[in-house]
Amino acid sequence: MGTRGFTLIEMVVTVAVVAVLAAIAVPVAQVTSQRAREGELRLALRQIREGIDTYKRYSDEGRIARSADGNGYPPTLQALAEGVPDARLPGSVRIHVLRRLPRDPFHPDPAADPAATWGLRSYASPADAPAPGADVFDVYSRAPGVGLNGLPYREW
Protein backbone atom coordinates (compact mmCIF):
# COMPACT_ATOMS: atom_id res chain seq x y z
CA MET A 1 0.00 0.00 0.00
CA GLY A 2 1.49 3.38 -1.09
CA THR A 3 1.73 6.36 1.20
CA ARG A 4 0.63 9.81 0.19
CA GLY A 5 3.06 12.75 0.24
CA PHE A 6 6.10 14.16 -1.45
CA THR A 7 9.37 12.39 -1.94
CA LEU A 8 12.67 13.91 -0.89
CA ILE A 9 13.68 14.46 -4.51
CA GLU A 10 10.46 16.35 -5.26
CA MET A 11 11.05 18.60 -2.28
CA VAL A 12 14.68 19.30 -3.27
CA VAL A 13 13.68 20.11 -6.85
CA THR A 14 10.93 22.47 -5.63
CA VAL A 15 13.32 24.28 -3.28
CA ALA A 16 15.91 24.57 -6.07
CA VAL A 17 13.35 26.07 -8.48
CA VAL A 18 12.20 28.58 -5.86
CA ALA A 19 15.84 29.53 -5.12
CA VAL A 20 16.56 30.11 -8.81
CA LEU A 21 13.45 32.30 -9.16
CA ALA A 22 14.42 34.30 -6.07
CA ALA A 23 17.98 34.73 -7.38
CA ILE A 24 16.53 36.19 -10.58
CA ALA A 25 13.95 38.42 -8.87
CA VAL A 26 16.22 40.13 -6.31
CA PRO A 27 18.61 41.80 -8.81
CA VAL A 28 15.68 42.87 -10.97
CA ALA A 29 14.05 44.51 -7.94
CA GLN A 30 17.31 46.25 -7.03
CA VAL A 31 17.75 47.60 -10.56
CA THR A 32 14.13 48.75 -10.61
CA SER A 33 14.63 50.59 -7.31
CA GLN A 34 17.85 52.20 -8.54
CA ARG A 35 16.18 53.21 -11.81
CA ALA A 36 13.35 54.89 -9.87
CA ARG A 37 15.78 56.86 -7.68
CA GLU A 38 17.78 57.87 -10.75
CA GLY A 39 14.56 59.11 -12.35
CA GLU A 40 13.90 61.21 -9.24
CA LEU A 41 17.45 62.59 -9.42
CA ARG A 42 17.10 63.44 -13.10
CA LEU A 43 13.80 65.22 -12.46
CA ALA A 44 15.13 67.13 -9.43
CA LEU A 45 18.21 68.30 -11.35
CA ARG A 46 16.03 69.42 -14.26
CA GLN A 47 13.68 71.36 -11.96
CA ILE A 48 16.48 73.14 -10.11
CA ARG A 49 18.41 73.96 -13.28
CA GLU A 50 15.27 75.33 -14.95
CA GLY A 51 14.65 77.38 -11.80
CA ILE A 52 18.19 78.80 -11.92
CA ASP A 53 17.77 79.66 -15.61
CA THR A 54 14.39 81.31 -14.94
CA TYR A 55 15.89 83.35 -12.09
CA LYS A 56 18.70 84.48 -14.41
CA ARG A 57 16.23 85.40 -17.15
CA TYR A 58 14.11 87.43 -14.70
CA SER A 59 17.26 89.17 -13.51
CA ASP A 60 18.25 90.03 -17.08
CA GLU A 61 14.73 91.36 -17.72
CA GLY A 62 14.93 93.59 -14.64
CA ARG A 63 12.25 91.77 -12.65
CA ILE A 64 14.81 90.80 -10.01
CA ALA A 65 17.18 93.44 -8.71
CA ARG A 66 20.88 92.70 -8.76
CA SER A 67 23.98 94.48 -7.60
CA ALA A 68 26.25 96.29 -10.02
CA ASP A 69 28.87 93.54 -9.86
CA GLY A 70 26.29 90.71 -9.83
CA ASN A 71 25.80 88.30 -12.69
CA GLY A 72 22.10 87.61 -12.16
CA TYR A 73 22.29 84.12 -10.74
CA PRO A 74 20.56 83.35 -7.42
CA PRO A 75 22.66 83.88 -4.29
CA THR A 76 21.34 80.65 -2.72
CA LEU A 77 19.13 77.73 -3.65
CA GLN A 78 16.64 78.81 -1.01
CA ALA A 79 16.02 82.04 -2.96
CA LEU A 80 14.36 79.98 -5.70
CA ALA A 81 11.65 78.68 -3.39
CA GLU A 82 11.44 81.43 -0.76
CA GLY A 83 11.09 84.07 -3.41
CA VAL A 84 12.61 87.48 -3.99
CA PRO A 85 10.97 90.92 -4.27
CA ASP A 86 9.66 91.85 -7.71
CA ALA A 87 11.65 94.94 -8.80
CA ARG A 88 8.90 96.05 -11.22
CA LEU A 89 6.11 95.89 -8.62
CA PRO A 90 7.32 97.38 -5.35
CA GLY A 91 5.56 96.24 -2.23
CA SER A 92 4.85 92.77 -0.95
CA VAL A 93 4.88 90.98 -4.32
CA ARG A 94 7.49 88.23 -4.42
CA ILE A 95 8.68 86.09 -7.31
CA HIS A 96 8.79 82.38 -6.49
CA VAL A 97 10.65 80.41 -9.14
CA LEU A 98 10.07 77.00 -7.49
CA ARG A 99 7.21 75.89 -5.25
CA ARG A 100 9.60 73.82 -3.20
CA LEU A 101 13.22 72.89 -3.46
CA PRO A 102 13.64 69.18 -4.29
CA ARG A 103 16.18 67.15 -2.36
CA ASP A 104 18.80 64.78 -3.72
CA PRO A 105 17.20 61.30 -3.58
CA PHE A 106 20.61 59.70 -3.03
CA HIS A 107 21.49 61.82 0.00
CA PRO A 108 21.82 59.51 3.03
CA ASP A 109 20.06 61.77 5.57
CA PRO A 110 16.32 62.08 4.83
CA ALA A 111 15.93 64.78 7.50
CA ALA A 112 18.54 67.09 5.95
CA ASP A 113 17.53 70.45 4.53
CA PRO A 114 16.98 70.01 0.76
CA ALA A 115 19.46 72.80 -0.07
CA ALA A 116 22.16 71.03 1.96
CA THR A 117 21.83 67.82 -0.08
CA TRP A 118 23.19 69.34 -3.30
CA GLY A 119 26.68 70.27 -4.38
CA LEU A 120 26.86 73.87 -5.62
CA ARG A 121 28.86 75.45 -8.42
CA SER A 122 29.26 79.19 -8.67
CA TYR A 123 29.59 81.13 -11.89
CA ALA A 124 33.26 81.84 -11.14
CA SER A 125 34.28 78.19 -10.67
CA PRO A 126 35.44 75.99 -13.58
CA ALA A 127 33.24 73.12 -14.80
CA ASP A 128 35.86 70.46 -14.02
CA ALA A 129 36.29 71.66 -10.41
CA PRO A 130 32.91 72.95 -9.20
CA ALA A 131 33.01 75.03 -6.05
CA PRO A 132 30.45 77.13 -4.19
CA GLY A 133 30.77 80.88 -4.24
CA ALA A 134 28.76 84.10 -4.22
CA ASP A 135 26.02 82.66 -6.45
CA VAL A 136 24.52 79.37 -7.64
CA PHE A 137 25.27 78.72 -11.31
CA ASP A 138 24.66 74.94 -11.24
CA VAL A 139 23.97 72.04 -8.89
CA TYR A 140 25.15 68.45 -8.85
CA SER A 141 24.60 65.35 -6.79
CA ARG A 142 27.21 64.53 -4.17
CA ALA A 143 26.32 60.82 -4.27
CA PRO A 144 29.41 58.63 -4.64
CA GLY A 145 27.84 55.98 -6.92
CA VAL A 146 27.66 55.39 -10.62
CA GLY A 147 24.36 55.38 -12.51
CA LEU A 148 22.99 52.63 -14.70
CA ASN A 149 24.20 54.66 -17.68
CA GLY A 150 27.82 54.33 -16.50
CA LEU A 151 28.27 57.99 -15.49
CA PRO A 152 28.98 59.04 -11.91
CA TYR A 153 26.04 60.86 -10.31
CA ARG A 154 28.27 63.91 -9.80
CA GLU A 155 28.48 64.37 -13.58
CA TRP A 156 24.75 64.33 -14.33
Summary of the structure (lengths in Angstrom):
residues: 156
radius of gyration: 25.2
end to end distance: 70.4
largest distance: 100.3
contacts: 373
relative contact order: 0.13
helix: 42%
strand: 9%
